[in-house]
Amino acid sequence: MIKNVLSETGGIAMYGIASICLFFTVFVAALIFTFMKRRPYLTHMSSLPLEDESSTSAPETVIPSSHE
């Protein structure tokens, strides 16, 4: 039954081809984006999860929170 449904649906093969082309386009774009990043930026970003909040270079601003 499934074979008959898929064979009677016209143009179903184009969806498969389009999805594979879209996947490879996004994959290649991600690779290009990754390899264009500089080493110091990647080193800084990789160490962010390990840093304390007090050791960041951003100025500390205290935002008062109002709890009502």
PDBQT receptor file of N, H, CA, C and O in Angstrom, charges set to zero:
ATOM      1  N   MET A   1       0.820  -1.192   0.000  1.00  0.00    +0.000 N 
ATOM      2  CA  MET A   1       0.000   0.000   0.000  1.00  0.00    +0.000 C 
ATOM      3  C   MET A   1       0.867   1.260   0.000  1.00  0.00    +0.000 C 
ATOM      4  O   MET A   1       0.609   2.193  -0.761  1.00  0.00    +0.000 OA
ATOM      5  N   ILE A   2       1.882   1.288   0.842  1.00  0.00    +0.000 N 
ATOM      6  H   ILE A   2       2.092   0.531   1.460  1.00  0.00    +0.000 HD
ATOM      7  CA  ILE A   2       2.745   2.470   0.911  1.00  0.00    +0.000 C 
ATOM      8  C   ILE A   2       3.453   2.674  -0.424  1.00  0.00    +0.000 C 
ATOM      9  O   ILE A   2       3.656   3.808  -0.858  1.00  0.00    +0.000 OA
ATOM     10  N   LYS A   3       3.826   1.577  -1.070  1.00  0.00    +0.000 N 
ATOM     11  H   LYS A   3       3.661   0.656  -0.717  1.00  0.00    +0.000 HD
ATOM     12  CA  LYS A   3       4.491   1.683  -2.367  1.00  0.00    +0.000 C 
ATOM     13  C   LYS A   3       3.571   2.357  -3.381  1.00  0.00    +0.000 C 
ATOM     14  O   LYS A   3       4.028   3.172  -4.183  1.00  0.00    +0.000 OA
ATOM     15  N   ASN A   4       2.299   2.032  -3.354  1.00  0.00    +0.000 N 
ATOM     16  H   ASN A   4       1.928   1.370  -2.703  1.00  0.00    +0.000 HD
ATOM     17  CA  ASN A   4       1.346   2.628  -4.278  1.00  0.00    +0.000 C 
ATOM     18  C   ASN A   4       1.125   4.108  -3.976  1.00  0.00    +0.000 C 
ATOM     19  O   ASN A   4       0.985   4.913  -4.895  1.00  0.00    +0.000 OA
ATOM     20  N   VAL A   5       1.095   4.467  -2.704  1.00  0.00    +0.000 N 
ATOM     21  H   VAL A   5       1.209   3.812  -1.957  1.00  0.00    +0.000 HD
ATOM     22  CA  VAL A   5       0.882   5.869  -2.331  1.00  0.00    +0.000 C 
ATOM     23  C   VAL A   5       2.048   6.709  -2.800  1.00  0.00    +0.000 C 
ATOM     24  O   VAL A   5       1.848   7.785  -3.364  1.00  0.00    +0.000 OA
ATOM     25  N   LEU A   6       3.256   6.240  -2.578  1.00  0.00    +0.000 N 
ATOM     26  H   LEU A   6       3.418   5.366  -2.120  1.00  0.00    +0.000 HD
ATOM     27  CA  LEU A   6       4.432   7.006  -2.972  1.00  0.00    +0.000 C 
ATOM     28  C   LEU A   6       4.609   7.060  -4.481  1.00  0.00    +0.000 C 
ATOM     29  O   LEU A   6       5.079   8.069  -5.005  1.00  0.00    +0.000 OA
ATOM     30  N   SER A   7       4.247   6.010  -5.182  1.00  0.00    +0.000 N 
ATOM     31  H   SER A   7       3.865   5.190  -4.756  1.00  0.00    +0.000 HD
ATOM     32  CA  SER A   7       4.409   6.021  -6.634  1.00  0.00    +0.000 C 
ATOM     33  C   SER A   7       3.364   6.894  -7.316  1.00  0.00    +0.000 C 
ATOM     34  O   SER A   7       3.617   7.434  -8.393  1.00  0.00    +0.000 OA
ATOM     35  N   GLU A   8       2.206   7.036  -6.709  1.00  0.00    +0.000 N 
ATOM     36  H   GLU A   8       2.000   6.597  -5.834  1.00  0.00    +0.000 HD
ATOM     37  CA  GLU A   8       1.161   7.858  -7.302  1.00  0.00    +0.000 C 
ATOM     38  C   GLU A   8       1.311   9.340  -6.978  1.00  0.00    +0.000 C 
ATOM     39  O   GLU A   8       0.685  10.177  -7.629  1.00  0.00    +0.000 OA
ATOM     40  N   THR A   9       2.120   9.674  -5.995  1.00  0.00    +0.000 N 
ATOM     41  H   THR A   9       2.629   8.994  -5.466  1.00  0.00    +0.000 HD
ATOM     42  CA  THR A   9       2.343  11.070  -5.650  1.00  0.00    +0.000 C 
ATOM     43  C   THR A   9       3.380  11.631  -6.614  1.00  0.00    +0.000 C 
ATOM     44  O   THR A   9       4.537  11.211  -6.606  1.00  0.00    +0.000 OA
ATOM     45  N   GLY A  10       2.965  12.565  -7.429  1.00  0.00    +0.000 N 
ATOM     46  H   GLY A  10       2.025  12.905  -7.435  1.00  0.00    +0.000 HD
ATOM     47  CA  GLY A  10       3.859  13.098  -8.447  1.00  0.00    +0.000 C 
ATOM     48  C   GLY A  10       4.878  14.055  -7.861  1.00  0.00    +0.000 C 
ATOM     49  O   GLY A  10       4.529  14.898  -7.034  1.00  0.00    +0.000 OA
ATOM     50  N   GLY A  11       6.122  13.942  -8.270  1.00  0.00    +0.000 N 
ATOM     51  H   GLY A  11       6.405  13.257  -8.942  1.00  0.00    +0.000 HD
ATOM     52  CA  GLY A  11       7.172  14.854  -7.855  1.00  0.00    +0.000 C 
ATOM     53  C   GLY A  11       7.710  14.633  -6.457  1.00  0.00    +0.000 C 
ATOM     54  O   GLY A  11       8.346  15.525  -5.896  1.00  0.00    +0.000 OA
ATOM     55  N   ILE A  12       7.469  13.461  -5.880  1.00  0.00    +0.000 N 
ATOM     56  H   ILE A  12       6.952  12.736  -6.336  1.00  0.00    +0.000 HD
ATOM     57  CA  ILE A  12       7.939  13.197  -4.514  1.00  0.00    +0.000 C 
ATOM     58  C   ILE A  12       9.468  13.090  -4.472  1.00  0.00    +0.000 C 
ATOM     59  O   ILE A  12      10.068  13.366  -3.433  1.00  0.00    +0.000 OA
ATOM     60  N   ALA A  13      10.100  12.699  -5.565  1.00  0.00    +0.000 N 
ATOM     61  H   ALA A  13       9.611  12.474  -6.408  1.00  0.00    +0.000 HD
ATOM     62  CA  ALA A  13      11.552  12.557  -5.600  1.00  0.00    +0.000 C 
ATOM     63  C   ALA A  13      12.246  13.914  -5.478  1.00  0.00    +0.000 C 
ATOM     64  O   ALA A  13      13.375  13.986  -4.991  1.00  0.00    +0.000 OA
ATOM     65  N   MET A  14      11.600  14.964  -5.902  1.00  0.00    +0.000 N 
ATOM     66  H   MET A  14      10.684  14.905  -6.297  1.00  0.00    +0.000 HD
ATOM     67  CA  MET A  14      12.204  16.302  -5.823  1.00  0.00    +0.000 C 
ATOM     68  C   MET A  14      12.400  16.740  -4.373  1.00  0.00    +0.000 C 
ATOM     69  O   MET A  14      13.344  17.471  -4.073  1.00  0.00    +0.000 OA
ATOM     70  N   TYR A  15      11.525  16.306  -3.475  1.00  0.00    +0.000 N 
ATOM     71  H   TYR A  15      10.758  15.712  -3.718  1.00  0.00    +0.000 HD
ATOM     72  CA  TYR A  15      11.688  16.654  -2.058  1.00  0.00    +0.000 C 
ATOM     73  C   TYR A  15      12.945  16.028  -1.470  1.00  0.00    +0.000 C 
ATOM     74  O   TYR A  15      13.646  16.660  -0.680  1.00  0.00    +0.000 OA
ATOM     75  N   GLY A  16      13.227  14.797  -1.852  1.00  0.00    +0.000 N 
ATOM     76  H   GLY A  16      12.658  14.283  -2.494  1.00  0.00    +0.000 HD
ATOM     77  CA  GLY A  16      14.443  14.127  -1.386  1.00  0.00    +0.000 C 
ATOM     78  C   GLY A  16      15.697  14.799  -1.907  1.00  0.00    +0.000 C 
ATOM     79  O   GLY A  16      16.655  15.004  -1.162  1.00  0.00    +0.000 OA
ATOM     80  N   ILE A  17      15.693  15.140  -3.173  1.00  0.00    +0.000 N 
ATOM     81  H   ILE A  17      14.915  14.974  -3.779  1.00  0.00    +0.000 HD
ATOM     82  CA  ILE A  17      16.842  15.814  -3.778  1.00  0.00    +0.000 C 
ATOM     83  C   ILE A  17      17.038  17.196  -3.167  1.00  0.00    +0.000 C 
ATOM     84  O   ILE A  17      18.166  17.596  -2.878  1.00  0.00    +0.000 OA
ATOM     85  N   ALA A  18      15.947  17.923  -2.971  1.00  0.00    +0.000 N 
ATOM     86  H   ALA A  18      15.031  17.599  -3.206  1.00  0.00    +0.000 HD
ATOM     87  CA  ALA A  18      16.037  19.260  -2.384  1.00  0.00    +0.000 C 
ATOM     88  C   ALA A  18      16.538  19.200  -0.944  1.00  0.00    +0.000 C 
ATOM     89  O   ALA A  18      17.328  20.048  -0.529  1.00  0.00    +0.000 OA
ATOM     90  N   SER A  19      16.084  18.204  -0.176  1.00  0.00    +0.000 N 
ATOM     91  H   SER A  19      15.442  17.516  -0.514  1.00  0.00    +0.000 HD
ATOM     92  CA  SER A  19      16.520  18.114   1.218  1.00  0.00    +0.000 C 
ATOM     93  C   SER A  19      18.003  17.760   1.318  1.00  0.00    +0.000 C 
ATOM     94  O   SER A  19      18.697  18.282   2.191  1.00  0.00    +0.000 OA
ATOM     95  N   ILE A  20      18.497  16.897   0.454  1.00  0.00    +0.000 N 
ATOM     96  H   ILE A  20      17.933  16.473  -0.255  1.00  0.00    +0.000 HD
ATOM     97  CA  ILE A  20      19.923  16.556   0.464  1.00  0.00    +0.000 C 
ATOM     98  C   ILE A  20      20.767  17.754   0.051  1.00  0.00    +0.000 C 
ATOM     99  O   ILE A  20      21.813  18.012   0.646  1.00  0.00    +0.000 OA
ATOM    100  N   CYS A  21      20.319  18.488  -0.967  1.00  0.00    +0.000 N 
ATOM    101  H   CYS A  21      19.469  18.279  -1.450  1.00  0.00    +0.000 HD
ATOM    102  CA  CYS A  21      21.052  19.686  -1.397  1.00  0.00    +0.000 C 
ATOM    103  C   CYS A  21      21.074  20.736  -0.288  1.00  0.00    +0.000 C 
ATOM    104  O   CYS A  21      22.100  21.374  -0.055  1.00  0.00    +0.000 OA
ATOM    105  N   LEU A  22      19.950  20.915   0.389  1.00  0.00    +0.000 N 
ATOM    106  H   LEU A  22      19.116  20.397   0.199  1.00  0.00    +0.000 HD
ATOM    107  CA  LEU A  22      19.884  21.874   1.492  1.00  0.00    +0.000 C 
ATOM    108  C   LEU A  22      20.801  21.455   2.640  1.00  0.00    +0.000 C 
ATOM    109  O   LEU A  22      21.486  22.297   3.221  1.00  0.00    +0.000 OA
ATOM    110  N   PHE A  23      20.822  20.166   2.972  1.00  0.00    +0.000 N 
ATOM    111  H   PHE A  23      20.266  19.482   2.500  1.00  0.00    +0.000 HD
ATOM    112  CA  PHE A  23      21.690  19.670   4.036  1.00  0.00    +0.000 C 
ATOM    113  C   PHE A  23      23.155  19.934   3.716  1.00  0.00    +0.000 C 
ATOM    114  O   PHE A  23      23.886  20.449   4.563  1.00  0.00    +0.000 OA
ATOM    115  N   PHE A  24      23.596  19.592   2.510  1.00  0.00    +0.000 N 
ATOM    116  H   PHE A  24      23.003  19.174   1.822  1.00  0.00    +0.000 HD
ATOM    117  CA  PHE A  24      25.000  19.788   2.155  1.00  0.00    +0.000 C 
ATOM    118  C   PHE A  24      25.359  21.265   2.061  1.00  0.00    +0.000 C 
ATOM    119  O   PHE A  24      26.487  21.644   2.375  1.00  0.00    +0.000 OA
ATOM    120  N   THR A  25      24.428  22.098   1.636  1.00  0.00    +0.000 N 
ATOM    121  H   THR A  25      23.511  21.790   1.381  1.00  0.00    +0.000 HD
ATOM    122  CA  THR A  25      24.688  23.532   1.589  1.00  0.00    +0.000 C 
ATOM    123  C   THR A  25      24.907  24.092   2.986  1.00  0.00    +0.000 C 
ATOM    124  O   THR A  25      25.846  24.855   3.212  1.00  0.00    +0.000 OA
ATOM    125  N   VAL A  26      24.050  23.717   3.916  1.00  0.00    +0.000 N 
ATOM    126  H   VAL A  26      23.288  23.096   3.733  1.00  0.00    +0.000 HD
ATOM    127  CA  VAL A  26      24.192  24.189   5.300  1.00  0.00    +0.000 C 
ATOM    128  C   VAL A  26      25.467  23.621   5.923  1.00  0.00    +0.000 C 
ATOM    129  O   VAL A  26      26.169  24.329   6.645  1.00  0.00    +0.000 OA
ATOM    130  N   PHE A  27      25.770  22.360   5.654  1.00  0.00    +0.000 N 
ATOM    131  H   PHE A  27      25.200  21.785   5.067  1.00  0.00    +0.000 HD
ATOM    132  CA  PHE A  27      26.966  21.730   6.208  1.00  0.00    +0.000 C 
ATOM    133  C   PHE A  27      28.231  22.410   5.698  1.00  0.00    +0.000 C 
ATOM    134  O   PHE A  27      29.136  22.688   6.485  1.00  0.00    +0.000 OA
ATOM    135  N   VAL A  28      28.311  22.682   4.405  1.00  0.00    +0.000 N 
ATOM    136  H   VAL A  28      27.576  22.457   3.765  1.00  0.00    +0.000 HD
ATOM    137  CA  VAL A  28      29.492  23.342   3.832  1.00  0.00    +0.000 C 
ATOM    138  C   VAL A  28      29.596  24.776   4.350  1.00  0.00    +0.000 C 
ATOM    139  O   VAL A  28      30.698  25.251   4.622  1.00  0.00    +0.000 OA
ATOM    140  N   ALA A  29      28.470  25.469   4.490  1.00  0.00    +0.000 N 
ATOM    141  H   ALA A  29      27.575  25.083   4.270  1.00  0.00    +0.000 HD
ATOM    142  CA  ALA A  29      28.492  26.834   5.031  1.00  0.00    +0.000 C 
ATOM    143  C   ALA A  29      28.990  26.835   6.475  1.00  0.00    +0.000 C 
ATOM    144  O   ALA A  29      29.739  27.730   6.866  1.00  0.00    +0.000 OA
ATOM    145  N   ALA A  30      28.586  25.851   7.267  1.00  0.00    +0.000 N 
ATOM    146  H   ALA A  30      27.977  25.124   6.949  1.00  0.00    +0.000 HD
ATOM    147  CA  ALA A  30      29.060  25.758   8.652  1.00  0.00    +0.000 C 
ATOM    148  C   ALA A  30      30.563  25.478   8.702  1.00  0.00    +0.000 C 
ATOM    149  O   ALA A  30      31.270  26.031   9.544  1.00  0.00    +0.000 OA
ATOM    150  N   LEU A  31      31.043  24.630   7.812  1.00  0.00    +0.000 N 
ATOM    151  H   LEU A  31      30.468  24.181   7.128  1.00  0.00    +0.000 HD
ATOM    152  CA  LEU A  31      32.485  24.357   7.759  1.00  0.00    +0.000 C 
ATOM    153  C   LEU A  31      33.275  25.604   7.372  1.00  0.00    +0.000 C 
ATOM    154  O   LEU A  31      34.303  25.900   7.980  1.00  0.00    +0.000 OA
ATOM    155  N   ILE A  32      32.806  26.326   6.379  1.00  0.00    +0.000 N 
ATOM    156  H   ILE A  32      31.970  26.085   5.885  1.00  0.00    +0.000 HD
ATOM    157  CA  ILE A  32      33.494  27.551   5.958  1.00  0.00    +0.000 C 
ATOM    158  C   ILE A  32      33.485  28.574   7.085  1.00  0.00    +0.000 C 
ATOM    159  O   ILE A  32      34.504  29.211   7.353  1.00  0.00    +0.000 OA
ATOM    160  N   PHE A  33      32.344  28.734   7.746  1.00  0.00    +0.000 N 
ATOM    161  H   PHE A  33      31.517  28.216   7.528  1.00  0.00    +0.000 HD
ATOM    162  CA  PHE A  33      32.232  29.674   8.862  1.00  0.00    +0.000 C 
ATOM    163  C   PHE A  33      33.190  29.295   9.992  1.00  0.00    +0.000 C 
ATOM    164  O   PHE A  33      33.808  30.167  10.603  1.00  0.00    +0.000 OA
ATOM    165  N   THR A  34      33.311  28.004  10.265  1.00  0.00    +0.000 N 
ATOM    166  H   THR A  34      32.809  27.296   9.768  1.00  0.00    +0.000 HD
ATOM    167  CA  THR A  34      34.186  27.533  11.343  1.00  0.00    +0.000 C 
ATOM    168  C   THR A  34      35.657  27.769  11.005  1.00  0.00    +0.000 C 
ATOM    169  O   THR A  34      36.414  28.237  11.855  1.00  0.00    +0.000 OA
ATOM    170  N   PHE A  35      36.064  27.459   9.799  1.00  0.00    +0.000 N 
ATOM    171  H   PHE A  35      35.448  27.079   9.108  1.00  0.00    +0.000 HD
ATOM    172  CA  PHE A  35      37.471  27.596   9.440  1.00  0.00    +0.000 C 
ATOM    173  C   PHE A  35      37.897  29.041   9.216  1.00  0.00    +0.000 C 
ATOM    174  O   PHE A  35      39.094  29.320   9.142  1.00  0.00    +0.000 OA
ATOM    175  N   MET A  36      36.954  29.959   9.106  1.00  0.00    +0.000 N 
ATOM    176  H   MET A  36      35.982  29.733   9.166  1.00  0.00    +0.000 HD
ATOM    177  CA  MET A  36      37.309  31.367   8.940  1.00  0.00    +0.000 C 
ATOM    178  C   MET A  36      37.537  32.074  10.274  1.00  0.00    +0.000 C 
ATOM    179  O   MET A  36      38.017  33.207  10.290  1.00  0.00    +0.000 OA
ATOM    180  N   LYS A  37      37.205  31.435  11.385  1.00  0.00    +0.000 N 
ATOM    181  H   LYS A  37      36.815  30.514  11.372  1.00  0.00    +0.000 HD
ATOM    182  CA  LYS A  37      37.417  32.041  12.702  1.00  0.00    +0.000 C 
ATOM    183  C   LYS A  37      38.896  32.025  13.054  1.00  0.00    +0.000 C 
ATOM    184  O   LYS A  37      39.622  31.104  12.681  1.00  0.00    +0.000 OA
ATOM    185  N   ARG A  38      39.330  33.032  13.763  1.00  0.00    +0.000 N 
ATOM    186  H   ARG A  38      38.741  33.780  14.066  1.00  0.00    +0.000 HD
ATOM    187  CA  ARG A  38      40.736  33.158  14.163  1.00  0.00    +0.000 C 
ATOM    188  C   ARG A  38      41.004  32.347  15.429  1.00  0.00    +0.000 C 
ATOM    189  O   ARG A  38      40.096  32.112  16.226  1.00  0.00    +0.000 OA
ATOM    190  N   ARG A  39      42.246  31.926  15.608  1.00  0.00    +0.000 N 
ATOM    191  H   ARG A  39      42.984  32.118  14.960  1.00  0.00    +0.000 HD
ATOM    192  CA  ARG A  39      42.649  31.095  16.744  1.00  0.00    +0.000 C 
ATOM    193  C   ARG A  39      42.419  31.784  18.088  1.00  0.00    +0.000 C 
ATOM    194  O   ARG A  39      41.891  31.134  18.990  1.00  0.00    +0.000 OA
ATOM    195  N   PRO A  40      42.783  33.073  18.290  1.00  0.00    +0.000 N 
ATOM    196  CA  PRO A  40      42.550  33.699  19.603  1.00  0.00    +0.000 C 
ATOM    197  C   PRO A  40      41.066  33.758  19.980  1.00  0.00    +0.000 C 
ATOM    198  O   PRO A  40      40.713  33.596  21.148  1.00  0.00    +0.000 OA
ATOM    199  N   TYR A  41      40.206  33.988  18.995  1.00  0.00    +0.000 N 
ATOM    200  H   TYR A  41      40.493  34.119  18.046  1.00  0.00    +0.000 HD
ATOM    201  CA  TYR A  41      38.765  34.018  19.268  1.00  0.00    +0.000 C 
ATOM    202  C   TYR A  41      38.274  32.648  19.726  1.00  0.00    +0.000 C 
ATOM    203  O   TYR A  41      37.493  32.553  20.672  1.00  0.00    +0.000 OA
ATOM    204  N   LEU A  42      38.729  31.587  19.059  1.00  0.00    +0.000 N 
ATOM    205  H   LEU A  42      39.364  31.665  18.290  1.00  0.00    +0.000 HD
ATOM    206  CA  LEU A  42      38.314  30.239  19.434  1.00  0.00    +0.000 C 
ATOM    207  C   LEU A  42      38.846  29.847  20.807  1.00  0.00    +0.000 C 
ATOM    208  O   LEU A  42      38.151  29.186  21.579  1.00  0.00    +0.000 OA
ATOM    209  N   THR A  43      40.082  30.253  21.115  1.00  0.00    +0.000 N 
ATOM    210  H   THR A  43      40.647  30.789  20.488  1.00  0.00    +0.000 HD
ATOM    211  CA  THR A  43      40.646  29.956  22.426  1.00  0.00    +0.000 C 
ATOM    212  C   THR A  43      39.872  30.669  23.522  1.00  0.00    +0.000 C 
ATOM    213  O   THR A  43      39.589  30.089  24.570  1.00  0.00    +0.000 OA
ATOM    214  N   HIS A  44      39.532  31.923  23.280  1.00  0.00    +0.000 N 
ATOM    215  H   HIS A  44      39.762  32.395  22.428  1.00  0.00    +0.000 HD
ATOM    216  CA  HIS A  44      38.756  32.692  24.260  1.00  0.00    +0.000 C 
ATOM    217  C   HIS A  44      37.374  32.071  24.469  1.00  0.00    +0.000 C 
ATOM    218  O   HIS A  44      36.928  31.929  25.607  1.00  0.00    +0.000 OA
ATOM    219  N   MET A  45      36.704  31.706  23.396  1.00  0.00    +0.000 N 
ATOM    220  H   MET A  45      37.067  31.822  22.471  1.00  0.00    +0.000 HD
ATOM    221  CA  MET A  45      35.371  31.117  23.514  1.00  0.00    +0.000 C 
ATOM    222  C   MET A  45      35.400  29.748  24.176  1.00  0.00    +0.000 C 
ATOM    223  O   MET A  45      34.469  29.390  24.898  1.00  0.00    +0.000 OA
ATOM    224  N   SER A  46      36.453  28.981  23.941  1.00  0.00    +0.000 N 
ATOM    225  H   SER A  46      37.210  29.272  23.355  1.00  0.00    +0.000 HD
ATOM    226  CA  SER A  46      36.518  27.653  24.553  1.00  0.00    +0.000 C 
ATOM    227  C   SER A  46      36.785  27.721  26.045  1.00  0.00    +0.000 C 
ATOM    228  O   SER A  46      36.451  26.783  26.769  1.00  0.00    +0.000 OA
ATOM    229  N   SER A  47      37.381  28.811  26.524  1.00  0.00    +0.000 N 
ATOM    230  H   SER A  47      37.653  29.573  25.935  1.00  0.00    +0.000 HD
ATOM    231  CA  SER A  47      37.661  28.919  27.953  1.00  0.00    +0.000 C 
ATOM    232  C   SER A  47      36.543  29.617  28.723  1.00  0.00    +0.000 C 
ATOM    233  O   SER A  47      36.603  29.669  29.952  1.00  0.00    +0.000 OA
ATOM    234  N   LEU A  48      35.541  30.148  28.060  1.00  0.00    +0.000 N 
ATOM    235  H   LEU A  48      35.492  30.106  27.062  1.00  0.00    +0.000 HD
ATOM    236  CA  LEU A  48      34.458  30.853  28.744  1.00  0.00    +0.000 C 
ATOM    237  C   LEU A  48      33.689  29.996  29.743  1.00  0.00    +0.000 C 
ATOM    238  O   LEU A  48      33.401  30.487  30.835  1.00  0.00    +0.000 OA
ATOM    239  N   PRO A  49      33.340  28.754  29.443  1.00  0.00    +0.000 N 
ATOM    240  CA  PRO A  49      32.588  27.974  30.430  1.00  0.00    +0.000 C 
ATOM    241  C   PRO A  49      33.373  27.680  31.703  1.00  0.00    +0.000 C 
ATOM    242  O   PRO A  49      32.778  27.361  32.732  1.00  0.00    +0.000 OA
ATOM    243  N   LEU A  50      34.691  27.780  31.649  1.00  0.00    +0.000 N 
ATOM    244  H   LEU A  50      35.174  28.038  30.813  1.00  0.00    +0.000 HD
ATOM    245  CA  LEU A  50      35.516  27.447  32.802  1.00  0.00    +0.000 C 
ATOM    246  C   LEU A  50      35.840  28.651  33.682  1.00  0.00    +0.000 C 
ATOM    247  O   LEU A  50      36.321  28.482  34.803  1.00  0.00    +0.000 OA
ATOM    248  N   GLU A  51      35.585  29.859  33.193  1.00  0.00    +0.000 N 
ATOM    249  H   GLU A  51      35.195  29.996  32.283  1.00  0.00    +0.000 HD
ATOM    250  CA  GLU A  51      35.913  31.067  33.938  1.00  0.00    +0.000 C 
ATOM    251  C   GLU A  51      34.844  31.393  34.973  1.00  0.00    +0.000 C 
ATOM    252  O   GLU A  51      33.666  31.080  34.804  1.00  0.00    +0.000 OA
ATOM    253  N   ASP A  52      35.298  32.035  36.053  1.00  0.00    +0.000 N 
ATOM    254  H   ASP A  52      36.255  32.289  36.190  1.00  0.00    +0.000 HD
ATOM    255  CA  ASP A  52      34.356  32.549  37.037  1.00  0.00    +0.000 C 
ATOM    256  C   ASP A  52      33.774  33.849  36.528  1.00  0.00    +0.000 C 
ATOM    257  O   ASP A  52      34.312  34.457  35.602  1.00  0.00    +0.000 OA
ATOM    258  N   GLU A  53      32.682  34.275  37.125  1.00  0.00    +0.000 N 
ATOM    259  H   GLU A  53      32.245  33.781  37.877  1.00  0.00    +0.000 HD
ATOM    260  CA  GLU A  53      32.083  35.540  36.699  1.00  0.00    +0.000 C 
ATOM    261  C   GLU A  53      32.981  36.722  37.033  1.00  0.00    +0.000 C 
ATOM    262  O   GLU A  53      32.956  37.730  36.326  1.00  0.00    +0.000 OA
ATOM    263  N   SER A  54      33.770  36.620  38.092  1.00  0.00    +0.000 N 
ATOM    264  H   SER A  54      33.790  35.801  38.666  1.00  0.00    +0.000 HD
ATOM    265  CA  SER A  54      34.617  37.731  38.497  1.00  0.00    +0.000 C 
ATOM    266  C   SER A  54      35.855  37.875  37.611  1.00  0.00    +0.000 C 
ATOM    267  O   SER A  54      36.502  38.922  37.632  1.00  0.00    +0.000 OA
ATOM    268  N   SER A  55      36.197  36.849  36.837  1.00  0.00    +0.000 N 
ATOM    269  H   SER A  55      35.672  35.998  36.820  1.00  0.00    +0.000 HD
ATOM    270  CA  SER A  55      37.411  36.926  36.038  1.00  0.00    +0.000 C 
ATOM    271  C   SER A  55      37.161  37.386  34.605  1.00  0.00    +0.000 C 
ATOM    272  O   SER A  55      38.094  37.427  33.803  1.00  0.00    +0.000 OA
ATOM    273  N   THR A  56      35.933  37.728  34.272  1.00  0.00    +0.000 N 
ATOM    274  H   THR A  56      35.175  37.695  34.924  1.00  0.00    +0.000 HD
ATOM    275  CA  THR A  56      35.665  38.208  32.913  1.00  0.00    +0.000 C 
ATOM    276  C   THR A  56      36.155  39.638  32.772  1.00  0.00    +0.000 C 
ATOM    277  O   THR A  56      36.285  40.356  33.764  1.00  0.00    +0.000 OA
ATOM    278  N   SER A  57      36.424  40.048  31.556  1.00  0.00    +0.000 N 
ATOM    279  H   SER A  57      36.318  39.465  30.750  1.00  0.00    +0.000 HD
ATOM    280  CA  SER A  57      36.967  41.378  31.324  1.00  0.00    +0.000 C 
ATOM    281  C   SER A  57      35.882  42.446  31.224  1.00  0.00    +0.000 C 
ATOM    282  O   SER A  57      36.198  43.634  31.157  1.00  0.00    +0.000 OA
ATOM    283  N   ALA A  58      34.631  42.055  31.212  1.00  0.00    +0.000 N 
ATOM    284  H   ALA A  58      34.374  41.090  31.267  1.00  0.00    +0.000 HD
ATOM    285  CA  ALA A  58      33.540  43.020  31.117  1.00  0.00    +0.000 C 
ATOM    286  C   ALA A  58      33.365  43.726  32.463  1.00  0.00    +0.000 C 
ATOM    287  O   ALA A  58      33.520  43.102  33.513  1.00  0.00    +0.000 OA
ATOM    288  N   PRO A  59      33.046  45.005  32.438  1.00  0.00    +0.000 N 
ATOM    289  CA  PRO A  59      32.828  45.707  33.705  1.00  0.00    +0.000 C 
ATOM    290  C   PRO A  59      31.590  45.182  34.403  1.00  0.00    +0.000 C 
ATOM    291  O   PRO A  59      30.577  44.862  33.781  1.00  0.00    +0.000 OA
ATOM    292  N   GLU A  60      31.707  45.105  35.704  1.00  0.00    +0.000 N 
ATOM    293  H   GLU A  60      32.530  45.365  36.210  1.00  0.00    +0.000 HD
ATOM    294  CA  GLU A  60      30.590  44.590  36.479  1.00  0.00    +0.000 C 
ATOM    295  C   GLU A  60      29.587  45.698  36.725  1.00  0.00    +0.000 C 
ATOM    296  O   GLU A  60      29.925  46.744  37.279  1.00  0.00    +0.000 OA
ATOM    297  N   THR A  61      28.397  45.472  36.326  1.00  0.00    +0.000 N 
ATOM    298  H   THR A  61      28.123  44.622  35.876  1.00  0.00    +0.000 HD
ATOM    299  CA  THR A  61      27.331  46.417  36.601  1.00  0.00    +0.000 C 
ATOM    300  C   THR A  61      26.274  45.730  37.420  1.00  0.00    +0.000 C 
ATOM    301  O   THR A  61      25.880  44.599  37.136  1.00  0.00    +0.000 OA
ATOM    302  N   VAL A  62      25.827  46.414  38.424  1.00  0.00    +0.000 N 
ATOM    303  H   VAL A  62      26.148  47.333  38.655  1.00  0.00    +0.000 HD
ATOM    304  CA  VAL A  62      24.818  45.853  39.295  1.00  0.00    +0.000 C 
ATOM    305  C   VAL A  62      23.471  46.386  38.835  1.00  0.00    +0.000 C 
ATOM    306  O   VAL A  62      23.219  47.591  38.829  1.00  0.00    +0.000 OA
ATOM    307  N   ILE A  63      22.621  45.457  38.453  1.00  0.00    +0.000 N 
ATOM    308  H   ILE A  63      22.825  44.478  38.457  1.00  0.00    +0.000 HD
ATOM    309  CA  ILE A  63      21.288  45.826  38.019  1.00  0.00    +0.000 C 
ATOM    310  C   ILE A  63      20.331  45.499  39.151  1.00  0.00    +0.000 C 
ATOM    311  O   ILE A  63      20.130  44.332  39.485  1.00  0.00    +0.000 OA
ATOM    312  N   PRO A  64      19.744  46.522  39.736  1.00  0.00    +0.000 N 
ATOM    313  CA  PRO A  64      18.827  46.227  40.848  1.00  0.00    +0.000 C 
ATOM    314  C   PRO A  64      17.584  45.515  40.326  1.00  0.00    +0.000 C 
ATOM    315  O   PRO A  64      17.009  45.890  39.304  1.00  0.00    +0.000 OA
ATOM    316  N   SER A  65      17.198  44.499  41.043  1.00  0.00    +0.000 N 
ATOM    317  H   SER A  65      17.665  44.194  41.873  1.00  0.00    +0.000 HD
ATOM    318  CA  SER A  65      16.002  43.779  40.653  1.00  0.00    +0.000 C 
ATOM    319  C   SER A  65      14.902  44.072  41.657  1.00  0.00    +0.000 C 
ATOM    320  O   SER A  65      15.121  44.031  42.868  1.00  0.00    +0.000 OA
ATOM    321  N   SER A  66      13.774  44.355  41.164  1.00  0.00    +0.000 N 
ATOM    322  H   SER A  66      13.597  44.388  40.181  1.00  0.00    +0.000 HD
ATOM    323  CA  SER A  66      12.647  44.647  42.044  1.00  0.00    +0.000 C 
ATOM    324  C   SER A  66      11.707  43.452  42.063  1.00  0.00    +0.000 C 
ATOM    325  O   SER A  66      11.147  43.053  41.042  1.00  0.00    +0.000 OA
ATOM    326  N   HIS A  67      11.557  42.907  43.235  1.00  0.00    +0.000 N 
ATOM    327  H   HIS A  67      12.012  43.232  44.065  1.00  0.00    +0.000 HD
ATOM    328  CA  HIS A  67      10.636  41.784  43.413  1.00  0.00    +0.000 C 
ATOM    329  C   HIS A  67       9.448  42.303  44.203  1.00  0.00    +0.000 C 
ATOM    330  O   HIS A  67       9.571  42.713  45.358  1.00  0.00    +0.000 OA
ATOM    331  N   GLU A  68       8.345  42.275  43.576  1.00  0.00    +0.000 N 
ATOM    332  H   GLU A  68       8.246  41.942  42.638  1.00  0.00    +0.000 HD
ATOM    333  CA  GLU A  68       7.158  42.786  44.256  1.00  0.00    +0.000 C 
ATOM    334  C   GLU A  68       6.288  41.677  44.728  1.00  0.00    +0.000 C 
ATOM    335  O   GLU A  68       5.240  41.925  45.325  1.00  0.00    +0.000 OA
TER     336      GLU A  68
